[in-house]
Amino acid sequence: MFRLSKIADYGIILLAHFAQQAEGGESGEDHEVGRPLTAREVAEQVNLPLPMVSKVLKTLTRAGVLTSHRGVKGGYLLARRPAELSVADMITALDGPLALTQCNLGPDRCDLESNCAVKSPWLVINHVVHNALASVTLADLTNPAFANEHRPLVGLVGWAAAGELSPPAVEEVN
């Protein structure tokens, strides 16, 4: 099953919160957006544990997605406008390079690489997934109309045919 890590999931939630807070705000000279928010403020506003929020905010700052400012009026800010930050950028900042299989990380990463019959198709699939994630921005994620505008794409998977935006629960097999 392909699934985002908890860090990436929470990170995208936090970034969406920053984007919503910044809506209508002015951008600074260095493209920072909104007013600084402290880790404590963000944790309370999105109802996530402060230690997890602090860890994710530091990771996003090291990756250049957020900037941090010290002092009484300090906190974290988006380093770029929401429309300039793709889902692929966010996941890469939080989890590292997007790679569905080992061979997608680069040459000599898999012992089976020299005689693998499915390496090339996996490279194509990884490229398609990356491009799809790169085509959706933080601004899209915070746009209430985004899901409805792209509803025909959701129909490409079987569970959407029933009119649901999320897949049905999957029973775990022991």
N, C-alpha and C positions, 0 to 999 in steps of 0.2 A: 504494500500500500504506500502511495506517495503521500507524505504528510509533512507539513511544516513543523519545525521544532517548536517547543514551547517558547523559547527565546524569540524566535522569528515571529510567531503568532502575537505574543505580547508586544514585541517591538513595533509591529505594524499597527496594533491598537493604539499604542502611545503616539506614534507618528500621526495617525488620524486625529487624535485628540489635539496635538499641536496645530495641525492644519485647520481644524475647526475653530480653535482659539484665535488663529491668525486671520481668519476670513475678515476682509474689510480693513485689516491693519495695513499700515505702510511698511514697505521694505526698506531696510537700511542700505547704506552705500555698498556693503559687502553681501547683499542679498539675504541677510538675516530677516526672518519674518516673525511678526507678532511681538508680544511682550514676554520677557523671560519668565519661565515657570520653574519653581523649585521641584526637586524630586518628591518632596512631601506633598506639595500641592497636586502634582500629577497623580501620585498614588491614591490620594483621597478622591480625586475627581473621577478616576477610572476604576476605582475599587479593586486595586491590585496591591499585593504586599510591597511595602517600601523597599525591603532589601532587593527584591526582584526588579522593581522599577529602577532603583539606583544602578544595578548591574547593567541593565539594558541601556539606560541613558549614557553610561560611560562607554559602552561598546559603540553606540551610535555616534558619540562624540569623537572617539578614536578613528572611526571610519569617515569622518567629515560630513556626516548627515546632519548632525546637530552641532551647535557651538555652545560653549559654556562660559559663563561670566561669574566671577567671584564678587562678593560684597553684598551689602544690604539689599540692593536692587538686582542682585545676580540671579542666575538660574540658567535654564536651557532654552535655546531657540532653534528653529529650523534653519539650517545653513543655506537652503535653497527654497525657492517657491514650490508649493505642492505640485504644480504642473510640470516641474523639471525633475521630479523624483519618481522613478518607475518602481514598480513592484519588484522587478529583477534587481534593481539597485538596493532596495531595502533588504531583500533576502540575502543578497551577497554580503552586505555590510554586517548582517547578524550571524549568518551561518557559513559564510565563505562561498566559493564558486558554486554555481548551479551545475550539478552533475547527477544525472539519473543513474549512471553506472560508473565504475572505476575508470573505464577507458575514456570517459568524457573529461577526466581531469588532466589528461595529457598522455604522451607516449610513455611506454615502459611502466605503467601503473598496474597492469594486470598480467598475471602469469600466463593467461590463456590468449593474450592478445595476438600472438603470431599465427595461430590457427583458429581464430574465432570466426564463425560464420555469420554472427549477428552484430559485429562491431560497427560496420558502416550504417546499417539501419538505426542502431542506437544513437550514433552521432547525429543522424538526421532528426530523430525524435527529440533528442536533447536540444538541438538548434530550434526546432519548432516551438517547444515548450518555453525556451528562453525568450524567443521573439514574442510569444504571446504575453509573457509576464512583463517584458520590456515595453509593450504597447499600452499597458494600463498604468496610470500615474496615481500618486497620492491624491491629487485633485479628483480623479475619477472615483476613488474609493470613498471619498467624503461627499460625493454628489448623489443626493437621494434618487435622482432620475437615472443614474448609471445602470442599475440592474434592469430596469424596465426597458431602457434603450437597447440593451444587449440581450434581451430575453430570447430572440431567435437563436443566438449562439448557444444558450443554455439547452435548447432543444436537441442539440447534437448528441447529448447523452440520454440514455434510456429513462432515468428517473425523472428527468424534467418533463417528459411527455405527460406525466400526471399533473403538471402545473405546480410542482414544488420547486423552490429555489435551493433546496438542500437535499442531499441524498437520504434515503431511509436509513434507519439504524441498522447496523450490521451485527449479527450475532457472532460472538467470539467462539471459535472452535478450540476445544481443549485437546 
